[in-house]
Amino acid sequence: MNPADRGGPLLAQPLRPPSAGRFAAYLGLFVLGAVVAVAGALVQPAWFPGGLLLALAGAAGLFLGGARAVRSRAGAVAPAAGWMVAVVLLTASRPEGDFLFAAGGGSYLFLLGGMALAVICATLGPGRQPDGADVRHGK
């Protein structure tokens, strides 16, 4: 008998470690996030403001697509983490004086806009829902 039928609280399902396939999907999304960050860093200053919008649209598509593909919010967090790591590594200047991001408004919009999109897409991703035929989803 279901505890909810007796008036008792529903017990939350314990978290399980991800399967090997899900872990591989998260790792692939992490790497894809880094690739999108590098591509966006190269495109965003080229055709301002169109390049900036294109770079942010690519990042948003990856974040939201990852959440939908894996059917969890972690699907948006994995590419966002890869995006953040790549962007932070690209902002560091080298001893030779080379850098990829100039100190301009477009670069700051790319950095802050990408972070905001990561939070928005992770929030829009589907949360944990119980499975089974006797589960009532909120309507």
Secondary structure, 3 states (H helix, E strand, C coil): CCCCCCCCCCCCCCCCCCCHHHHHHHHHHHHHHHHHHHHHHHHCCCCCCHHHHHHHHHHHHHHHHHHHHHCCCHHHHHHHHHHHHHHHHHHCCCCCCCCCCCCCHHHHHHHHHHHHHHHHHHHHCCCCCCCCCCCCCCC
